[in-house]
Amino acid sequence: MRRLKIIEHISLDGVIQHSADDDDFPCSDWTAPYRTPAGREAMLAAYGASFDLLLGRHTYDIWSGFWPKAPRSPIADGLNTATKYVATHRPESLAWGPCEGLGPDLVNGIHRIKSQDGPDLVLSGSSTLTSTLLEHGLAEEVLLAVYPVLLGTGKRFFAEGTPPRSFELVSTTALPSGIIFSTYNAAGRLKTG
């Protein structure tokens, strides 16, 4: 069975949005000042040597406008060659391939893909999918690249109403730039007092 890993670049106040896209987000490209060779290597290691992508339609549209035209690099090559599994009502319009729509039932579509042979799946961006993945126990791992910034506004990693969950810390690495990579394994329902 394929594993599903959520990887997010996140501010201290939980924002994962990086660009204005279709709203008035004032903090576009806030990760740029922290990009370093060490951070790039840590992110490449997080994705792994081989992976496929799980994307919401909005993230797919943003990435498909950038990554196919990006200069060759290990991350660009990996993203461009990965199969993209996309939550969309318009699978016929997916041009950045290889790609496949998840179908009308998101949860069953992800179960189907996870049960197939292939590399592990990575979800990045796609904030609307995160709550569903966690609610249905579909993500085994969460990696947060936490940046030393407060943004105050923007799309958050977890939406209001995300079901309570517990996680176990697997590893933490602090980079000289101030980014902290923390990896967690899903540990089931929230444990309380």
Secondary structure, 3 states (H helix, E strand, C coil): CCCEEEEEEEECCCECCCCCCCCCCCCCCCCHHHCCHHHHHHHHHHHCCCCEEEEEHHHHHHHHCCHHHCCCCHHHHHHHHCCEEEECCCHHHCCCCCEEECCCCHHHHHHHHHHCCCCCEEEECCHHHHHHHHHCCCCCEEEEEEECCCCCCCCECCCCCCCCEEEEEEEEEECCCCCEEEEEEEEEECCCC
